[in-house]
Amino acid sequence: MLEVKDLRVHYGTVEAVKGISFQVSAGAIVSLIGANGAGKTTSLRAITGLVRPSGGDLRFEDRSLIGLAPHDIVRLGIAHVPEGRRLFPKMTVLENLKMGAYLRARQASASTLEMIYQHFPILRERGRQIAGSLSGGEQQMLAIARALMSRPKLLLLDEPSMGLSPIMTAEIGKVIRQINALDVSIILVEQNAMLALTLARYSYVLETGSLVLHGPADDLLRDEGVRKAYLGI
């Protein structure tokens, strides 16, 4: 579904992503793990057109994404839940959800909203509540649900467990599995390597902008180097 080939991204003279390659098959959960500054977030931003690659290619369903505007990439079927959620804090929950469907017809978005409420019943209850007043876990659910309003084929999740309690992190893990069961492919960026490797089918390890290791997530869970560096085991 998605092929990232020799991706390079610069911020000025600094090369943040140094020629990485990875792919995502239809229906898969793929994780990118690594410490701060590894290039994970920049890679997602390149896929969704928020930063311009300085080299390489990005192909979604065999169409190049290079040079496309972010809204055109959303229209192709890619949605992005950014690090820090980036909600509209002074708007209501329902208004935030509607913003996620800005490219879709009203009738189609209404049916999607009903589907969202089935998976996130708390958002129906909180519909008139100001988004900025939600708990951290509720805000993360809203950010994910807003992205799903565009009915994506591929969902990019950037640090969905950040700042959440262990209980809420486990709940977000369940939500990710439910979304994947709806035939939505997922790229999961996480510093919580245990969560990422538990949820993903295949995983890539980044260090300072370079790809240093990849393989089936179960294999990486058993890899001694990964366990020491990222799992604290």
C-alpha positions as CSV (number, residue, x, y, z in Angstrom):
1,M,0.0,0.0,0.0
2,L,2.8,2.4,1.0
3,E,6.4,2.3,-0.1
4,V,9.0,4.7,1.3
5,K,12.2,4.5,-0.7
6,D,15.5,6.2,0.3
7,L,13.7,9.0,2.1
8,R,15.8,12.0,3.0
9,V,14.6,15.1,4.8
10,H,16.6,18.2,5.8
11,Y,15.9,21.0,8.2
12,G,18.3,23.6,6.8
13,T,21.7,22.0,6.8
14,V,20.7,19.3,9.2
15,E,19.7,15.9,7.7
16,A,17.0,14.6,10.0
17,V,16.1,11.5,7.9
18,K,19.0,9.8,6.1
19,G,17.8,7.6,3.3
20,I,15.4,5.3,5.0
21,S,13.2,2.8,3.3
22,F,10.2,0.9,4.6
23,Q,6.8,-0.4,3.4
24,V,3.3,-1.0,4.6
25,S,1.1,-3.7,3.3
26,A,-2.7,-3.4,3.1
27,G,-4.3,-4.3,6.4
28,A,-1.0,-4.2,8.4
29,I,0.1,-2.4,11.5
30,V,3.7,-1.3,11.1
31,S,5.6,0.5,13.9
32,L,8.5,2.9,13.9
33,I,10.4,2.9,17.2
34,G,13.4,4.9,18.4
35,A,14.5,7.6,20.8
36,N,13.7,11.3,20.5
37,G,15.4,12.7,17.4
38,A,15.4,9.4,15.5
39,G,13.4,10.8,12.6
40,K,10.1,9.1,13.3
41,T,7.9,12.2,13.4
42,T,9.7,13.7,10.4
43,S,9.0,10.6,8.4
44,L,5.3,10.8,9.1
45,R,5.3,14.5,8.2
46,A,7.0,13.8,4.9
47,I,4.4,11.2,4.0
48,T,1.5,13.6,4.6
49,G,3.2,16.5,2.8
50,L,3.9,18.6,5.9
51,V,7.6,18.7,5.1
52,R,9.2,18.4,1.7
53,P,11.6,15.5,1.2
54,S,15.0,16.4,0.0
55,G,15.4,13.0,-1.7
56,G,13.8,9.6,-2.3
57,D,10.3,8.7,-3.2
58,L,7.0,8.1,-1.4
59,R,4.4,6.0,-3.2
60,F,0.8,5.3,-2.0
61,E,-1.1,2.6,-4.0
62,D,1.6,3.1,-6.7
63,R,1.1,6.9,-6.9
64,S,3.9,9.3,-5.9
65,L,3.1,11.6,-3.0
66,I,6.0,13.9,-3.8
67,G,4.9,17.5,-4.3
68,L,1.3,16.9,-3.3
69,A,-0.4,19.2,-0.9
70,P,-1.5,17.8,2.5
71,H,-5.2,18.1,1.7
72,D,-4.7,16.1,-1.6
73,I,-2.9,13.4,0.3
74,V,-5.8,13.2,2.7
75,R,-8.1,12.9,-0.3
76,L,-6.1,9.9,-1.5
77,G,-6.9,8.1,1.8
78,I,-4.1,8.9,4.3
79,A,-4.9,10.5,7.7
80,H,-2.4,11.7,10.3
81,V,-2.9,11.9,14.1
82,P,0.0,14.2,15.0
83,E,2.1,14.1,18.1
84,G,0.4,16.2,20.9
85,R,-3.1,15.6,19.3
86,R,-3.4,19.1,17.9
87,L,-7.1,19.4,18.6
88,F,-9.0,22.7,18.2
89,P,-9.2,23.2,22.0
90,K,-11.9,26.0,22.0
91,M,-14.2,24.0,19.7
92,T,-16.6,21.3,20.9
93,V,-16.0,17.6,20.5
94,L,-18.6,17.4,17.7
95,E,-17.1,20.4,15.9
96,N,-13.6,18.8,16.0
97,L,-15.1,15.6,14.5
98,K,-16.8,17.6,11.7
99,M,-13.5,19.2,10.9
100,G,-12.1,15.8,10.1
101,A,-14.7,15.3,7.4
102,Y,-14.1,18.6,5.6
103,L,-13.4,16.9,2.3
104,R,-16.5,14.7,2.4
105,A,-20.1,15.1,1.6
106,R,-22.4,15.9,4.5
107,Q,-24.5,12.7,4.1
108,A,-21.4,10.5,4.0
109,S,-19.8,12.1,7.0
110,A,-23.1,11.7,9.0
111,S,-22.9,7.9,8.5
112,T,-19.2,7.9,9.5
113,L,-20.0,9.9,12.6
114,E,-22.4,7.2,13.7
115,M,-19.7,4.6,13.2
116,I,-17.3,6.7,15.2
117,Y,-19.8,6.9,18.1
118,Q,-20.2,3.1,18.1
119,H,-16.4,2.8,18.7
120,F,-16.0,5.9,20.9
121,P,-19.3,6.2,22.8
122,I,-17.7,8.7,25.2
123,L,-17.5,11.1,22.3
124,R,-21.2,11.0,21.8
125,E,-21.7,11.8,25.5
126,R,-19.1,14.6,25.3
127,G,-20.4,16.0,22.0
128,R,-21.1,19.6,23.3
129,Q,-18.1,19.7,25.6
130,I,-15.2,21.9,24.8
131,A,-12.3,19.7,23.5
132,G,-9.7,21.4,25.6
133,S,-11.6,20.4,28.8
134,L,-11.3,16.7,28.1
135,S,-8.9,14.4,29.9
136,G,-5.7,13.4,28.1
137,G,-7.1,10.0,27.2
138,E,-10.4,11.5,25.9
139,Q,-8.4,14.0,23.8
140,Q,-6.4,11.2,22.3
141,M,-9.5,9.3,21.4
142,L,-11.0,12.5,19.8
143,A,-7.8,13.1,17.8
144,I,-8.0,9.5,16.4
145,A,-11.7,9.7,15.8
146,R,-11.3,13.1,14.0
147,A,-8.7,11.4,11.6
148,L,-11.1,8.5,11.0
149,M,-13.8,10.9,9.9
150,S,-12.0,11.2,6.5
151,R,-12.4,7.4,6.1
152,P,-8.7,6.8,5.5
153,K,-7.2,3.6,4.1
154,L,-3.9,4.4,6.0
155,L,-3.8,6.0,9.4
156,L,-0.6,7.5,10.8
157,L,-0.4,7.6,14.6
158,D,2.3,9.7,16.2
159,E,2.9,8.9,19.9
160,P,-0.7,8.1,20.8
161,S,0.3,6.9,24.3
162,M,2.2,10.1,25.2
163,G,1.3,11.4,28.6
164,L,-1.3,8.7,29.3
165,S,-1.6,6.5,32.3
166,P,-0.9,2.7,31.9
167,I,-4.6,2.0,32.0
168,M,-5.4,4.5,29.3
169,T,-2.4,3.4,27.3
170,A,-3.9,-0.1,27.3
171,E,-7.2,1.3,26.2
172,I,-5.6,3.2,23.3
173,G,-4.0,-0.1,22.3
174,K,-7.4,-1.7,22.1
175,V,-8.7,1.2,20.0
176,I,-5.8,0.7,17.6
177,R,-6.6,-3.0,17.2
178,Q,-10.3,-2.1,16.6
179,I,-9.4,0.4,13.9
180,N,-7.1,-2.1,12.2
181,A,-10.0,-4.6,12.2
182,L,-12.0,-2.1,10.1
183,D,-9.5,-2.7,7.3
184,V,-7.4,0.4,8.0
185,S,-3.7,0.0,7.7
186,I,-1.7,1.8,10.4
187,I,1.8,3.3,10.9
188,L,2.4,3.5,14.6
189,V,5.2,5.8,15.9
190,E,5.9,5.2,19.5
191,Q,8.6,5.7,22.2
192,N,6.7,3.1,24.2
193,A,8.4,0.2,22.3
194,M,6.6,-2.5,24.2
195,L,3.2,-1.1,23.1
196,A,4.5,-0.7,19.5
197,L,6.0,-4.1,19.2
198,T,3.0,-5.8,20.8
199,L,0.5,-4.1,18.4
200,A,2.5,-4.3,15.2
201,R,3.1,-7.1,12.7
202,Y,6.4,-5.6,11.5
203,S,8.6,-3.0,13.0
204,Y,11.5,-0.6,12.0
205,V,14.0,0.8,14.5
206,L,15.4,4.3,13.7
207,E,18.5,5.9,15.3
208,T,19.5,9.5,14.5
209,G,17.7,9.5,11.2
210,S,18.9,6.1,10.0
211,L,17.2,2.7,9.8
212,V,19.3,0.3,12.0
213,L,17.1,-2.7,12.3
214,H,13.8,-4.1,11.1
215,G,11.8,-7.4,11.1
216,P,8.7,-9.1,12.4
217,A,7.7,-7.4,15.7
218,D,7.7,-10.7,17.6
219,D,11.3,-11.2,16.6
220,L,12.3,-7.7,17.7
221,L,10.6,-8.3,21.1
222,R,13.0,-11.2,21.6
223,D,16.1,-9.4,20.2
224,E,18.5,-8.8,23.1
225,G,19.7,-5.4,21.7
226,V,16.2,-4.1,21.4
227,R,15.2,-5.4,24.8
228,K,18.1,-3.6,26.4
229,A,17.9,-0.4,24.5
230,Y,14.2,0.2,24.3
231,L,12.4,-2.2,26.7
232,G,14.6,-1.8,29.7
233,I,14.9,-5.6,30.1
